[in-house]
Amino acid sequence: MASNQREDEFTWGHQALRAGFAIAADGTLRLVRLAHPDDDLHAAPHSALPLVELTALGHGSGWSGPRFTGTAFGARLAYRTHRTERRDGWEWLTVVLHDPDTGLTAFVELASPTGVSVLRSRVRLRNEGRVPVVVQSVSSLLLGGLPGPDALDVHRARNDWLAECRWHAEPLRAAVADIHVDAHQHDSRAALALTGRGSWPTDGHLAMGALTERGGGRAWAWQVESPAGWRWDVGERAHGSYLALNGPTDAEHQWRVRLAPGEEFTTVYGALALGSDLDTAMGALTSYRRAIRRPHPDHTALPVVFNDYMNTLMGDPTTAKLLPLIDAAADAGAEYFCIDSGWYDDDTRGWWDSVGAWQPSPRRFPDGGIRAVLDRIRERGMVPGLWLEPEVVGVRSPVAAELPDEAFFQRDGVRLAEQGRHQLDLRNPAARAHLDKTVDRIVGDWGVGYLKLDYNIVVDPGTQAPGDLAPGAGLLGHAHAYLDWLSGVLDRHPGLVVENCASGGMRMDGATLAVAQLQSTSDQQDPLRYPPIAAAAPTAVPPEQGAVWAYPQPGFDDDLITTTLGGALLGRIHLSGHLDRMSDHQLALVRDAVAVYKSIRGDLARALPFWPLGLPGWTDEWLALGLKVPGDRTAYLSVWRRGGPAELRVPVRQLAGRTFRADVLHPSSAEAGRALWDGDGLTVSVPRTPGALLIRLTQDG
C-alpha cells in the first residue's frame, strides 16, 4: 500500500519488495528506490530516471535511450496521480502521467505478488489530445541509480537452435568503457543492448538477463515478456548504472503505432527480480512465473510424456511402427503418448509445403485410421497426443486457396511465403475459425488430450495488414492474438495439455509460458550435449514446465541409458527412444527412472532452482542443478560428469551448517556413484563417464 511522506514522495510495496518514488523539479516521477525493505539502496535524485521513456515522430525520432539524452518524451510526461490496491495475492500500483503538448497519458501499471521480490511493469498509453500521434518506442520498465559498472557483472544467455540457455557473464565495464565521465561532463553513450527479432522471440538470446554486485550481496534478474520483438540495455548514467526494458521499437523491429484521439496501446510486460545473489533472484523469478501463468492441473500432476519423435520415428509414424512403441511406453510407466509430426503426411512429394488441413494419412494408418491408434493409446492407460504446427499453411495445401489473403501475413499487399509456407495472421476471423475447427475436431471429436504446438519458420520483421502502420506492429498484434486464441482453446477444453515448441526453445518467452503448460527446451539429439541445456533450463522456465528429452536406445550401454534418463528427472521428463527393441534389463533401467520421477514430482512443482557449481558452461565436464523444496528440509541435486576427475566436492551453501542425509535415487546401481554430505556440501563420486546422479538431501532430526 502507498504511504505518503511528503507531497513529492511516496512509497509502495510489501514485505519482500519496497519501491520509492519522487517527483523531480521538472514534474516527472522517478523511481528512486527498488529493493528489499532492509536494503538501503537509493538512487540519487540526479541518477534516477523518469518512470517512462517513449519516442514519437516529431518528438524525438528513433531510439533515444535514457543513457545520454534528456530529450526523450519521458522527460515531458508529468506526474498526475497514483492509486494502489490489493487483490488476488498481489499488490498493485497505477501511476498516471500526462503530457499537455500532445495529450498523451501514460498509465504505468506496477504489480508484485505479495511476498515475492519481483516487480512487474507495463505502460498503457492513451491519446487524450486532438491530433494523432505516431509512437516509435515505449519502455516497459526503467531503473536508474544501480551501482556503477565497475561494481557489476552482467549475465546474458545465448539461445540458439540445439544450444539453448548458454549463460555468459562478464564485467559490465567490459561493455561500457570508462571514458572519464568527469573530464567530459557527459555520460558514456556505450551500453550493452540485446534484442530479439522476428517471430522466434528467443532466437539468439533469451529475453532476459541479470546483474550481480561483486562482493555486495545484491542481484537483479529480469525478463521481457514479449512474444515478438524486445530489447534490453544496461549502461552508465550519473556515476551509476541503469536498466531499460522494452518491447519492439521502430529502430530495431520496424514497430510503430499511430494513436488517434481516444486510442490506446499497451506495452508488453517487463519483470525485475531482486535477490542477494543470482540464485535467489532466479528463484524469485521462478515463483513469479508460477504466479502469472494460467492455472492448470498439469502444473501439479506432472504426468510422464512419451513422444515418438526424437531419435526414434523422426516424423515417420505408421500404425505398424506405433503399436509396439505404445505398448513399450505404457510398460515403462508413461502416462501420455504423443504422436509427433508426419501423421497427416499422405503426399509422396513430402509434407513440408503441403500442411494445413491436418487430416490423418490413410496410407500411414490403413486399418481403422489414426483413431484406432488413439484408441490403443487409451486402452493402454495413456492419454493420446498429437503434434500440430497451427500457424503455418503450406503453399501446396488446399487451405492456402480456401482462405482469403487477409488471413495470412503480407507486405505491400503480397502474401508472404517462408520456406514453402504461408503464415496465418490470427487477428483475422477466417484464420482463427480455421484453427478452431481443426483443434475442436482433434480434441473434441478424436479425444486427443495433449497437443504439441510447434513452429518452424521465422518471419522478420512481420506483417503489414490493412491498419498496420509497420510490420513489427503487425507481428506483435498477431503474437498477442495467437496467445488469445490459445487461451480460448484451453477455455473450451480445460483438460487439454499444451506443449509450446518452436524448433525446441526458440519461443521460450514469458508471455507464451504464462499460457502453455509445457515448454520444449531443445531439439538437441546428442545425449552428451543435452546436460548443459537441461541444467540451465530452470533459468528460463519453471522445472515442472521444462520438457527435457530422455531418449535411451537399445544400442546404448547402461551408463549412457541412465545418463540420458537422469538428466530429465529435475525437469519434465519426455521419454522417447526405441523402447520396443530393448532387452528386459534395459527396460528395467527405464522403469526405475520413471518410478523415481513419479516419487519426487510433487516436490518439483514447488521447488526453487539453484546452481551449486554456477550456471553451466557448454563444455563443462561437471555440471550441477539443485532444487530446494520450501521448508528447507529437502533438496534435490542432479550432477553430471562428462569428463574430468572421478570425484568432486560440490558446495551447497544454501544448506550449509546443517546435517543432511544424502541418498542417490538414480541410478539404482550402487556402483554408478555415491554422495556424502560433509556439513557444507557434497563429495560426489561418479567413477565412469558419462554419468549422472540424482541425489536427495533430507535434513536429519
Salt bridges, closest charged atoms under 4 A:
ASP8 OD2 - ARG6 NH2 2.69
GLU9 OE2 - ARG6 NH1 3.79
ASP26 OD2 - ARG30 NH2 3.25
ASP39 OD1 - ARG218 NH1 3.00
GLU85 OE2 - ARG87 NH1 2.77
GLU91 OE2 - ARG86 NE 2.59
ASP99 OD1 - ARG76 NE 3.94
GLU109 OE1 - ARG122 NE 2.66
GLU109 OE2 - ARG124 NE 3.21
GLU128 OE1 - ARG80 NH1 3.67
GLU128 OE2 - ARG126 NH1 3.12
ASP150 OD1 - ARG173 NE 2.92
ASP153 OD1 - ARG214 NE 3.00
ASP160 OD1 - ARG158 NH2 2.65
ASP160 OD2 - ARG166 NH2 2.30
GLU170 OE2 - ARG156 NH2 2.67
ASP182 OD1 - HIS239 NE2 3.03
GLU213 OE1 - ARG218 NE 2.75
GLU225 OE1 - ARG120 NH2 2.86
ASP233 OD2 - ARG67 NH1 3.22
ASP233 OD1 - ARG231 NE 3.53
GLU236 OE1 - ARG173 NH1 3.07
ASP250 OD1 - ARG256 NH1 3.58
GLU252 OE2 - ARG231 NH1 2.38
GLU264 OE2 - ARG124 NH1 3.16
GLU264 OE2 - ARG126 NE 2.75
ASP277 OD2 - ARG653 NH2 2.41
ASP279 OD2 - ARG653 NH2 3.95
ASP298 OD1 - ARG572 NH2 2.73
ASP316 OD2 - LYS321 NZ 2.51
ASP316 OD1 - ARG364 NH1 2.72
ASP327 OD2 - ARG376 NH2 2.82
ASP327 OD1 - ARG380 NH1 3.08
ASP331 OD1 - ARG380 NH2 2.82
GLU335 OE1 - ARG601 NH1 2.92
ASP340 OD2 - LYS452 NZ 3.09
ASP345 OD2 - ARG364 NH2 3.09
ASP346 OD1 - ARG363 NE 3.54
ASP347 OD1 - ARG349 NE 3.62
ASP347 OD2 - ARG396 NH1 2.88
ASP353 OD1 - ARG396 NH2 2.90
ASP375 OD1 - ARG378 NH2 2.80
GLU389 OE2 - ARG421 NH1 2.92
GLU391 OE1 - HIS478 NE2 2.86
GLU391 OE2 - ARG507 NH1 2.93
ASP405 OD1 - ARG415 NH2 2.67
ASP425 OD2 - ARG427 NH2 2.79
ASP436 OD1 - ARG492 NH2 3.15
ASP440 OD1 - ARG492 NH2 3.01
ASP440 OD1 - HIS493 NE2 2.83
ASP468 OD1 - ARG427 NH1 2.80
ASP484 OD2 - ARG432 NH1 2.76
ASP491 OD1 - ARG294 NH2 2.57
GLU499 OE1 - HIS574 NE2 3.32
ASP526 OD2 - ARG529 NH1 2.65
GLU544 OE2 - ARG290 NE 2.82
GLU544 OE2 - ARG293 NH2 2.89
ASP558 OD2 - HIS585 NE2 2.70
ASP559 OD2 - ARG688 NE 2.76
ASP603 OD1 - ARG606 NH2 2.97
ASP632 OD1 - LYS628 NZ 3.79
GLU647 OE1 - ARG674 NH2 3.36
ASP663 OD2 - ARG661 NE 3.00
ASP678 OD2 - ARG649 NE 2.82
ASP700 OD1 - ARG661 NH1 3.85
